[in-house]
Amino acid sequence: MSTSSVLIVYGSRHGQTAKVANYVGSLLASSGIATAVASVDNLPRHIMPSSFDVIVVGSPVYFSRHLRTVRRFVLANRDALNRTRSAFFSVSGSAGGHSEAERAEAQRCLLQFLEQTGWRCALAETFGGSMAYTRYNPFVRWVIKRIAMKKGGPVDTSRDHELTDWTQVRHFADAVSELVGRSADVRTCEAGT
């Protein structure tokens, strides 16, 4: 391959993970890296993950679990992910929480996902998501509000609340950009860097 290329595959339920994936993609593209961004649910058949220099995968966390569709993608492409320089980002309310315990829970979910799938990525990060109250069905809105009340999060259900630290996302994009230049022999996950 003559130019470096990055594939970003994400799952998203209420839009925040898609927003993060597209932002990372735009930052990489603006630095001259050929970047393809695609939803795991609509991944074009002609896109072969193994044909990219770096593969980035993103998933939201709902009730301590990453999306099944993302898990299936990782399991189906695990060999390519483990042979290629790869990165993972996890988006959750816990990662944007106020307490160290909440952020530790987000990190635990991320590491558990990697362990259960057997994926040895070079880079992994957790990002705060959003509380998309206006997009939740009434039951989910009620549950999320109750959780937010217990943890001191936003409870105004008349609007959405963004918890993403965009500076942290920019740092992640910079780290992915650095992966493009590394040798393909990267094998250990640097979670939380």
N, CA and C of each residue as an Amber inpcrd file, in Angstrom:
protein
   579
   0.8460000  -1.1670000   0.0000000   0.0000000   0.0000000   0.0000000
   0.8930000   1.2320000   0.0000000   0.6920000   2.1590000  -0.9050000
   1.5850000   3.3000000  -1.0390000   1.3210000   4.3760000   0.0050000
   0.0870000   4.5990000   0.3910000  -0.2090000   5.5790000   1.4320000
  -0.7860000   4.8570000   2.6330000  -0.5500000   5.4310000   3.7930000
  -1.0740000   4.8400000   5.0220000  -2.5850000   5.0210000   5.0690000
  -3.2580000   4.0150000   5.6060000  -4.7100000   4.0920000   5.6710000
  -5.2220000   3.5640000   6.9960000  -6.3320000   4.1590000   7.4370000
  -6.9580000   3.7880000   8.7040000  -8.4210000   3.4770000   8.4450000
  -8.8950000   2.3820000   9.0180000 -10.3120000   2.0340000   9.0030000
 -10.8490000   2.2370000  10.4080000 -11.9290000   3.0040000  10.5230000
 -12.6150000   3.1810000  11.8040000 -13.9960000   2.5490000  11.6730000
 -14.2270000   1.5140000  12.4660000 -15.5150000   0.8120000  12.4870000
 -16.1200000   1.0390000  13.8660000 -17.3810000   1.4170000  13.8980000
 -18.0080000   1.7140000  15.1780000 -19.4280000   1.1650000  15.2190000
 -19.8980000   0.9660000  16.4390000 -21.3030000   0.6890000  16.6840000
 -21.8480000   1.8710000  17.4640000 -23.0940000   2.2140000  17.2450000
 -23.6740000   3.3540000  17.9610000 -25.1690000   3.1480000  18.0840000
 -25.6990000   3.4560000  19.2420000 -27.1350000   3.2930000  19.4350000
 -27.8590000   4.6380000  19.4330000 -27.2570000   5.6210000  20.0870000
 -27.9050000   6.9320000  20.1890000 -27.0770000   8.0530000  19.5780000
 -25.9890000   7.7020000  18.8910000 -25.2530000   8.6790000  18.1030000
 -23.9350000   9.1930000  18.6510000 -23.6530000   9.0370000  19.9430000
 -22.4290000   9.6230000  20.4880000 -21.1730000   8.8840000  20.0170000
 -21.2250000   7.5730000  19.9370000 -20.0630000   6.8270000  19.4630000
 -19.8060000   7.1340000  17.9940000 -20.8640000   7.2840000  17.2180000
 -20.7020000   7.6910000  15.8110000 -20.0550000   9.0620000  15.7310000
 -20.4680000   9.9600000  16.6040000 -19.9020000  11.3110000  16.6310000
 -18.4030000  11.2660000  16.9380000 -18.0170000  10.4400000  17.9160000
 -16.6010000  10.2930000  18.2710000 -15.8310000   9.6890000  17.0980000
 -16.3610000   8.6310000  16.4970000 -15.6830000   7.9640000  15.3750000
 -15.4700000   8.9280000  14.2140000 -16.4890000   9.6800000  13.8790000
 -16.3740000  10.6270000  12.7680000 -15.4070000  11.7590000  13.0800000
 -15.3630000  12.1800000  14.3320000 -14.4170000  13.2290000  14.7250000
 -12.9750000  12.7210000  14.6150000 -12.7200000  11.5190000  15.1250000
 -11.3790000  10.9260000  14.9990000 -11.0210000  10.7980000  13.5210000
 -11.9770000  10.3270000  12.7170000 -11.7390000  10.1940000  11.2770000
 -11.4000000  11.5150000  10.6220000 -12.1150000  12.5790000  11.0060000
 -11.8400000  13.8910000  10.3920000 -10.4790000  14.4200000  10.8130000
 -10.0730000  14.1760000  12.0550000  -8.7500000  14.6130000  12.5050000
  -7.6420000  13.8700000  11.7470000  -7.8160000  12.5640000  11.5680000
  -6.8150000  11.7870000  10.8370000  -6.7510000  12.2270000   9.3780000
  -7.9060000  12.4000000   8.7500000  -7.9520000  12.8160000   7.3470000
  -7.3160000  14.1880000   7.1660000  -7.5400000  15.0900000   8.1320000
  -6.9680000  16.4350000   8.0090000  -5.4560000  16.4260000   8.1570000
  -4.9100000  15.3500000   8.7270000  -3.4530000  15.2410000   8.8260000
  -2.8640000  14.4500000   7.6490000  -3.7060000  14.1620000   6.6470000
  -3.2200000  13.5310000   5.4280000  -3.2770000  12.0140000   5.4050000
  -3.9450000  11.4170000   6.3750000  -4.0510000   9.9580000   6.4310000
  -5.3570000   9.5380000   5.7580000  -5.2850000   8.6300000   4.8110000
  -6.4890000   8.1110000   4.1500000  -7.3080000   7.3620000   5.1980000
  -8.5350000   7.8110000   5.4110000  -9.3510000   7.2810000   6.4980000
 -10.7440000   6.9210000   6.0000000 -11.1870000   5.7160000   6.3490000
 -12.5570000   5.2840000   6.0590000 -13.2560000   5.0880000   7.3920000
 -14.4620000   5.6500000   7.5220000 -15.2550000   5.5240000   8.7410000
 -16.5660000   4.8410000   8.3660000 -16.9160000   3.7610000   9.0840000
 -18.1280000   3.0230000   8.7360000 -18.7790000   2.4290000   9.9750000
 -20.0910000   2.4190000   9.9800000 -20.8530000   1.7560000  11.0280000
 -20.7080000   0.2520000  10.8540000 -20.5650000  -0.4610000  11.9470000
 -20.4600000  -1.9140000  11.8870000 -21.7290000  -2.5120000  11.2840000
 -22.8540000  -1.8070000  11.4100000 -24.1220000  -2.2860000  10.8790000
 -24.2480000  -2.0850000   9.3730000 -23.4530000  -1.1900000   8.8030000
 -23.5180000  -0.8850000   7.3720000 -22.1490000  -0.9280000   6.7200000
 -21.3050000  -1.8200000   7.1730000 -19.9530000  -1.9190000   6.6330000
 -20.0280000  -2.4240000   5.1900000 -19.5770000  -1.6050000   4.2310000
 -19.6230000  -2.0470000   2.8290000 -18.8230000  -3.3350000   2.6230000
 -19.3460000  -4.2120000   1.8010000 -18.7040000  -5.5140000   1.5730000
 -17.3090000  -5.3910000   0.9720000 -17.0700000  -4.3170000   0.2110000
 -15.7580000  -4.1730000  -0.4290000 -14.6680000  -3.7520000   0.5520000
 -15.0470000  -3.3360000   1.7610000 -14.0410000  -2.9400000   2.7480000
 -13.5450000  -4.1830000   3.4740000 -12.2660000  -4.4470000   3.3110000
 -11.6240000  -5.5750000   3.9760000 -10.6940000  -5.0260000   5.0580000
 -11.0020000  -5.2820000   6.3410000 -10.1700000  -4.7290000   7.4090000
  -8.6740000  -5.0300000   7.2380000  -8.3360000  -6.2070000   6.7480000
  -6.9250000  -6.5730000   6.6120000  -6.1730000  -5.7400000   5.5790000
  -6.8810000  -4.9650000   4.7620000  -6.1980000  -4.1540000   3.7530000
  -5.8100000  -2.7670000   4.2710000  -6.0640000  -2.4810000   5.5470000
  -5.7210000  -1.1860000   6.1370000  -4.4850000  -1.3160000   7.0160000
  -3.7580000  -0.2200000   7.1560000  -2.5680000  -0.2050000   8.0030000
  -2.9260000  -0.2070000   9.4820000  -3.9990000   0.4920000   9.8230000
  -4.4600000   0.5960000  11.2070000  -5.9800000   0.4310000  11.2140000
  -6.4780000  -0.3260000  12.1920000  -7.9180000  -0.5120000  12.3530000
  -8.3070000   0.0040000  13.7280000  -9.3110000   0.8720000  13.7590000
  -9.8370000   1.4140000  15.0090000 -11.2810000   0.9360000  15.1330000
 -11.6410000   0.4640000  16.3120000 -13.0030000   0.0020000  16.5650000
 -13.5390000   0.7640000  17.7750000 -14.8010000   1.1970000  17.6830000
 -15.4290000   1.8990000  18.7910000 -16.7850000   1.3180000  19.1230000
 -17.0980000   1.3080000  20.4130000 -18.3910000   0.7890000  20.8510000
 -18.8770000   1.5430000  22.0820000 -20.1820000   1.7760000  22.1540000
 -20.7390000   2.2910000  23.4030000 -20.8960000   1.1420000  24.3990000
 -21.0730000   1.5140000  25.6450000 -21.3390000   0.5460000  26.7100000
 -22.7340000   0.8330000  27.2540000 -23.5670000  -0.2020000  27.2950000
 -24.8890000  -0.0890000  27.8960000 -25.0070000  -1.1570000  28.9650000
 -25.2390000  -0.7100000  30.1950000 -25.4010000  -1.6320000  31.3130000
 -24.2270000  -2.6150000  31.3890000 -23.0220000  -2.0480000  31.3330000
 -21.7440000  -2.7600000  31.4920000 -21.3980000  -3.7070000  30.3410000
 -22.0300000  -3.5430000  29.1740000 -21.7250000  -4.3990000  28.0230000
 -21.5490000  -3.5580000  26.7650000 -20.5680000  -3.9680000  25.9620000
 -20.3920000  -3.3490000  24.6480000 -21.4140000  -3.9640000  23.6830000
 -21.6530000  -3.2840000  22.5740000 -22.6550000  -3.7680000  21.6230000
 -22.2900000  -5.1410000  21.0590000 -23.2930000  -5.9910000  20.9120000
 -23.0940000  -7.3270000  20.3290000 -22.5480000  -7.2550000  18.9150000
 -23.0290000  -6.2900000  18.1450000 -22.5720000  -6.1790000  16.7510000
 -21.0800000  -5.8670000  16.6920000 -20.5990000  -5.0720000  17.6230000
 -19.1620000  -4.7710000  17.6670000 -18.3950000  -6.0100000  18.1190000
 -18.9220000  -6.6970000  19.1210000 -18.2800000  -7.9380000  19.5870000
 -18.1670000  -8.9450000  18.4360000 -19.2480000  -9.0930000  17.6570000
 -19.2230000 -10.0210000  16.5200000 -18.1820000  -9.6080000  15.4890000
 -18.1010000  -8.2870000  15.2150000 -17.1040000  -7.7950000  14.2620000
 -15.6920000  -8.1280000  14.7530000 -15.4260000  -7.8750000  16.0160000
 -14.0880000  -8.1460000  16.5670000 -13.7880000  -9.6340000  16.5110000
 -14.7260000 -10.4720000  16.8980000 -14.4890000 -11.9170000  16.8610000
 -14.2820000 -12.4150000  15.4280000 -15.0680000 -11.8930000  14.4930000
 -14.9400000 -12.3160000  13.0860000 -13.6320000 -11.8470000  12.4650000
 -13.0700000 -10.7520000  12.9820000 -11.8540000 -10.1650000  12.3990000
 -10.6710000 -10.1800000  13.3630000 -10.7700000 -11.0060000  14.4030000
  -9.7400000 -11.0110000  15.4430000  -8.3450000 -11.2620000  14.8940000
  -8.1920000 -12.2010000  13.9930000  -6.8550000 -12.4850000  13.4570000
  -6.2800000 -11.2660000  12.7460000  -7.0950000 -10.6080000  11.9310000
  -6.6350000  -9.3970000  11.2310000  -6.3340000  -8.2910000  12.2310000
  -7.1700000  -8.1490000  13.2520000  -6.9410000  -7.1150000  14.2700000
  -5.6510000  -7.3810000  15.0430000  -5.3690000  -8.6430000  15.3350000
  -4.1640000  -8.9730000  16.0870000  -2.8980000  -8.9030000  15.2310000
  -3.0390000  -9.0220000  13.9170000  -1.8850000  -8.8960000  13.0120000
  -1.6000000  -7.4490000  12.6420000  -2.6160000  -6.6140000  12.7180000
  -2.5380000  -5.2260000  12.2770000  -2.4190000  -4.3180000  13.4950000
  -1.8370000  -3.1550000  13.3170000  -1.8710000  -2.1620000  14.3860000
  -3.3340000  -1.7600000  14.5680000  -3.8140000  -1.8440000  15.7840000
  -5.2370000  -1.5840000  16.0080000  -5.4640000  -0.8430000  17.3190000
  -6.6230000  -0.2060000  17.3900000  -6.9910000   0.5670000  18.5720000
  -8.4770000   0.3860000  18.8570000  -8.8390000   0.5700000  20.1040000
 -10.2270000   0.4140000  20.5380000 -10.6110000   1.6010000  21.3990000
 -11.8220000   2.1160000  21.1930000 -12.3470000   3.1120000  22.1220000
 -13.7380000   2.7000000  22.5620000 -13.9930000   2.9570000  23.8370000
 -15.2200000   2.5700000  24.4980000 -15.8810000   3.8490000  25.0180000
 -17.1710000   4.0140000  24.7570000 -17.8860000   5.2350000  25.1160000
 -18.9680000   4.8910000  26.1390000 -18.9220000   5.5650000  27.2880000
 -19.9110000   5.2650000  28.3280000 -20.1310000   6.4570000  29.2520000
 -21.2270000   6.4040000  29.9580000 -21.4890000   7.4110000  30.9790000
 -20.4990000   7.3080000  32.1170000 -20.1070000   6.0780000  32.4540000
 -19.1490000   5.8750000  33.5450000 -17.8050000   6.5390000  33.2540000
 -17.3610000   6.4710000  32.0120000 -16.0710000   7.0710000  31.6600000
 -16.1020000   8.5850000  31.8250000 -17.2930000   9.1810000  31.7200000
 -17.4400000  10.6170000  31.9270000 -17.9210000  10.9550000  33.3230000
 -17.8810000   9.9540000  34.2080000 -18.3870000  10.1470000  35.5700000
 -17.5020000  11.0380000  36.4220000 -18.0490000  11.4390000  37.5570000
 -17.3410000  12.3370000  38.4660000 -16.3640000  11.5980000  39.3800000
 -16.6330000  10.3410000  39.6540000 -15.8130000   9.6280000  40.6380000
 -14.7910000   8.7040000  39.9700000 -13.7460000   8.4400000  40.7130000
 -12.7160000   7.5090000  40.2570000 -13.3070000   6.1060000  40.0980000
 -14.2600000   5.7440000  40.9660000 -14.8940000   4.4220000  40.8850000
 -15.6410000   4.2490000  39.5610000 -16.3280000   5.3030000  39.0960000
 -17.0460000   5.2290000  37.8200000 -16.0650000   5.0520000  36.6660000
 -14.9910000   5.8350000  36.6830000 -13.9950000   5.7290000  35.6010000
 -13.3020000   4.3710000  35.6350000 -13.0790000   3.8340000  36.8400000
 -12.4820000   2.5010000  36.9670000 -13.4250000   1.4360000  36.3990000
 -14.7230000   1.6160000  36.5940000 -15.7090000   0.6820000  36.0400000
 -15.6690000   0.7050000  34.5060000 -15.5430000   1.8930000  33.9310000
 -15.4410000   2.0070000  32.4690000 -14.1890000   1.2840000  31.9700000
 -13.0890000   1.4480000  32.6690000 -11.8340000   0.7800000  32.2950000
 -11.9700000  -0.7410000  32.4370000 -12.6530000  -1.1840000  33.4840000
 -12.8700000  -2.6220000  33.6880000 -13.6720000  -3.2130000  32.5410000
 -14.7300000  -2.5140000  32.1080000 -15.5430000  -2.9930000  30.9810000
 -14.7030000  -3.1020000  29.7120000 -13.8600000  -2.1100000  29.4750000
 -12.9990000  -2.1220000  28.2930000 -12.0450000  -3.3200000  28.3220000
 -11.3500000  -3.5020000  29.4420000 -10.3850000  -4.6000000  29.5460000
 -11.0700000  -5.9630000  29.4780000 -12.2650000  -6.0660000  30.0470000
 -13.0240000  -7.3160000  29.9880000 -13.3970000  -7.6510000  28.5460000
 -13.8070000  -6.6430000  27.7770000 -14.1460000  -6.8490000  26.3730000
 -12.9260000  -7.3800000  25.6030000 -11.7860000  -6.7660000  25.8170000
 -10.5750000  -7.1970000  25.1130000 -10.1850000  -8.6220000  25.5120000
 -10.2740000  -8.9170000  26.7880000  -9.9410000 -10.2650000  27.2630000
 -10.8990000 -11.3110000  26.6900000 -12.1900000 -11.0230000  26.7230000
 -13.1810000 -11.9860000  26.2550000 -13.1070000 -12.2220000  24.7470000
 -12.6940000 -11.2220000  23.9960000 -12.6110000 -11.3750000  22.5420000
 -11.2340000 -11.8710000  22.0860000 -10.2440000 -11.8150000  22.9620000
  -8.9010000 -12.2390000  22.5730000  -8.1860000 -11.2340000  21.6770000
  -8.6400000  -9.9970000  21.7090000  -8.0420000  -8.9550000  20.8730000
  -6.8990000  -8.2910000  21.6180000  -5.7320000  -8.2470000  20.9800000
  -4.5530000  -7.6070000  21.5520000  -4.2760000  -6.3150000  20.7750000
  -4.9780000  -5.2610000  21.1300000  -4.8180000  -3.9900000  20.4130000
  -3.5950000  -3.2380000  20.9370000  -3.1500000  -2.2760000  20.1750000
  -1.9990000  -1.4630000  20.5570000  -2.3900000  -0.2790000  21.4260000
  -3.6520000   0.1170000  21.3610000  -4.1070000   1.3200000  22.0530000
  -5.5710000   1.1460000  22.4220000  -5.9410000   1.5300000  23.6440000
  -7.3440000   1.4550000  24.0660000  -7.6480000   2.6250000  24.9870000
  -8.8550000   3.1700000  24.8490000  -9.2280000   4.3500000  25.6370000
 -10.7200000   4.3410000  25.9210000 -11.0860000   4.9100000  27.0590000
 -12.4960000   5.0990000  27.3970000 -12.8240000   6.5830000  27.3070000
 -13.9890000   6.8940000  26.7390000 -14.4660000   8.2690000  26.6310000
 -15.8400000   8.3820000  27.2760000 -16.0780000   9.5270000  27.8900000
 -17.4180000   9.8170000  28.3770000 -18.3650000   9.9070000  27.1890000
 -19.5620000   9.4520000  27.3640000 -20.5380000   9.4700000  26.2760000
 -21.4890000  10.6410000  26.3990000 -22.7540000  10.3360000  26.3620000
 -23.7700000  11.3700000  26.5410000 -24.9770000  10.7370000  27.2100000
 -25.7900000  11.5740000  27.7660000 -27.0670000  11.1280000  28.2870000
 -28.0860000  11.7110000  27.3290000 -28.4900000  10.8850000  26.3900000
 -29.3650000  11.3160000  25.2860000 -30.8280000  11.1490000  25.6730000
 -31.2320000  11.8300000  26.7200000 -32.5860000  11.6750000  27.2490000
 -33.6620000  11.8550000  26.1820000 -33.4670000  12.7980000  25.2750000
 -34.5160000  13.0650000  24.2810000 -34.6320000  11.9560000  23.2470000
 -33.6270000  11.0710000  23.1900000 -33.6610000   9.9800000  22.2160000
 -33.9820000   8.6270000  22.8420000 -34.0490000   8.5720000  24.1680000
 -34.3630000   7.3170000  24.8500000 -35.8740000   7.0710000  24.8430000
 -36.2410000   5.7810000  24.8670000 -37.6490000   5.4820000  25.0850000
 -37.9620000   5.7620000  26.5630000 -39.2230000   5.8590000  26.9360000
 -39.5760000   6.2490000  28.3060000 -38.9520000   5.3610000  29.3890000
 -38.9050000   4.0580000  29.1690000 -38.3260000   3.1750000  30.1820000
 -36.8350000   3.4290000  30.3490000 -36.0850000   3.5050000  29.2460000
 -34.6370000   3.7430000  29.3200000 -34.3750000   5.1120000  29.9480000
 -35.1660000   6.1170000  29.5860000 -35.0220000   7.4600000  30.1720000
 -35.1620000   7.3890000  31.6890000 -36.1630000   6.6460000  32.1530000
 -36.4020000   6.5000000  33.5830000 -35.2210000   5.8100000  34.2670000
 -34.7350000   4.7130000  33.6740000 -33.6130000   3.9650000  34.2530000
 -32.3590000   4.8350000  34.3070000 -32.0360000   5.4950000  33.1930000
 -30.8250000   6.3230000  33.1420000 -30.9280000   7.4860000  34.1310000
 -32.1010000   8.0730000  34.2620000 -32.2730000   9.1680000  35.2200000
 -32.0310000   8.6680000  36.6440000 -32.5430000   7.4940000  36.9700000
 -32.3360000   6.9220000  38.3140000 -30.8440000   6.6840000  38.5790000
 -30.1470000   6.1510000  37.5840000 -28.7020000   5.9240000  37.7360000
 -27.9900000   7.2620000  37.9270000 -28.3600000   8.2560000  37.1130000
 -27.7330000   9.5840000  37.2070000 -27.9960000  10.2120000  38.5770000
 -29.1880000  10.0270000  39.1180000 -29.5010000  10.5820000  40.4440000
 -28.5860000   9.9910000  41.5070000 -28.3500000   8.6830000  41.4440000
 -27.4960000   8.0160000  42.4290000 -26.0420000   8.4520000  42.3170000
 -25.6090000   8.7390000  41.0740000 -24.1940000   9.0480000  40.8450000
 -23.9030000  10.5300000  40.7090000 -24.9200000  11.3520000  40.8690000
 -24.7040000  12.7950000  40.7910000 -24.5680000  13.3230000  39.3750000
 -25.1260000  12.6030000  38.4200000 -25.0750000  13.0180000  37.0210000
 -26.2490000  13.9120000  36.6610000 -26.2990000  14.3530000  35.4170000
 -27.3920000  15.2370000  34.9760000 -28.7250000  14.4910000  34.9310000
 -29.7760000  15.1350000  35.4440000 -31.0880000  14.4960000  35.5110000
 -32.1720000  15.2610000  34.7670000 -31.8310000  16.3550000  34.1160000
 -32.8050000  17.1210000  33.3300000 -33.0990000  16.3310000  32.0580000
 -34.2660000  15.6860000  32.0200000 -34.6110000  14.8180000  30.8860000
 -35.1820000  15.5930000  29.7020000 -35.2730000  16.8960000  29.7980000
 -35.8130000  17.6850000  28.6900000 -34.7530000  17.9600000  27.6180000
 -33.5030000  17.5900000  27.9010000 -32.4220000  17.8100000  26.9350000
 -31.3580000  16.7340000  27.0880000 -30.4560000  16.6850000  26.1200000
 -29.3350000  15.7390000  26.1540000 -28.1530000  16.3950000  26.8580000
 -27.2990000  15.5590000  27.4400000 -26.1250000  16.0420000  28.1690000
 -24.8870000  15.3320000  27.6230000 -23.9440000  16.0890000  27.1330000
 -22.7240000  15.5120000  26.5770000 -21.6640000  15.4110000  27.6660000
 -21.0490000  14.2400000  27.7660000 -20.0180000  13.9830000  28.7730000
 -18.6430000  13.7650000  28.1330000 -18.5640000  13.8330000  26.8300000
 -17.3200000  13.5470000  26.1160000 -16.3110000  14.6750000  26.3050000
 -15.0900000  14.2980000  26.6410000 -13.9750000  15.2360000  26.7400000
 -13.2900000  15.2320000  25.3660000 -13.5660000  16.2580000  24.5490000
 -13.0720000  16.2780000  23.1720000 -11.5600000  16.4640000  23.0870000
 -10.9590000  17.0360000  24.1200000  -9.4900000  17.1180000  24.1640000
  -8.9130000  15.7100000  24.2920000  -9.5300000  14.8810000  25.1160000
  -9.1010000  13.4940000  25.2680000  -9.2380000  12.7420000  23.9420000
 -10.3170000  13.0030000  23.2140000 -10.5260000  12.3580000  21.9150000
  -9.4440000  12.8000000  20.9330000  -9.0770000  14.0910000  20.9460000
  -7.9940000  14.5760000  20.0710000  -6.6760000  13.8870000  20.3910000
  -6.4020000  13.6860000  21.6790000  -5.1650000  12.9840000  22.0710000
  -5.1830000  11.5400000  21.5520000  -6.3440000  10.9110000  21.6220000
  -6.4860000   9.5480000  21.0900000  -6.2130000   9.5390000  19.5830000
  -6.7810000  10.5070000  18.8550000  -6.5420000  10.5950000  17.4070000
  -5.0580000  10.7940000  17.1150000  -4.3790000  11.5970000  17.9330000
  -2.9310000  11.7830000  17.7710000  -2.1950000  10.4650000  17.9750000
  -2.6250000   9.6890000  18.9810000  -1.9880000   8.3980000  19.2510000
  -2.2420000   7.4200000  18.1070000  -3.4460000   7.4510000  17.5240000
  -3.7440000   6.6020000  16.3630000  -2.8570000   7.0160000  15.1990000
  -2.6790000   8.3100000  15.0100000  -1.8110000   8.8230000  13.9550000
  -0.3810000   8.3050000  14.1350000   0.0770000   8.2590000  15.3730000
   1.4100000   7.7140000  15.6600000   1.4750000   6.2260000  15.3330000
   0.3610000   5.5030000  15.5560000   0.3320000   4.0740000  15.2170000
   0.5740000   3.8510000  13.7310000   0.1030000   4.7870000  12.9130000
   0.2780000   4.6610000  11.4570000   1.7620000   4.5550000  11.1170000
   2.5950000   5.2840000  11.8590000   4.0230000   5.2840000  11.5770000
   4.8180000   4.1910000  12.2550000   4.2100000   3.4730000  13.1950000
   4.9350000   2.4090000  13.9110000   5.0940000   1.1630000  13.0620000
   6.0070000   0.3280000  13.4990000   6.1540000  -0.9650000  12.8090000
   4.9490000  -1.8220000  13.1470000   4.6660000  -2.7720000  12.3050000
   3.4900000  -3.6310000  12.4700000   3.6490000  -4.6300000  13.5990000
   4.7370000  -4.5510000  14.3480000   4.9860000  -5.5230000  15.3920000
   4.4530000  -5.0900000  16.7600000   3.4710000  -4.2030000  16.7900000
   2.8660000  -3.7580000  18.0310000   1.8590000  -4.8220000  18.4730000
   1.9760000  -5.3030000  19.7110000   1.0910000  -6.3830000  20.1280000
   0.4120000  -6.1690000  21.4650000   0.9070000  -5.2790000  22.3260000
   0.3080000  -5.1520000  23.6500000  -0.5930000  -3.9390000  23.7190000
  -1.6540000  -4.0750000  24.4670000  -2.6320000  -3.0070000  24.5870000
  -2.1830000  -2.0360000  25.6550000  -2.1360000  -0.7680000  25.2860000
  -1.7380000   0.2850000  26.2170000  -3.0090000   0.9730000  26.7130000
  -3.8210000   0.2630000  27.4580000  -5.1070000   0.8030000  27.9030000
  -4.8960000   2.0250000  28.7770000  -5.7140000   3.0280000  28.4870000
  -5.6850000   4.2280000  29.2890000  -4.6180000   5.2140000  28.9010000
  -3.9560000   5.0210000  27.7670000  -2.9170000   5.9820000  27.3660000
  -3.4730000   6.9450000  26.3600000
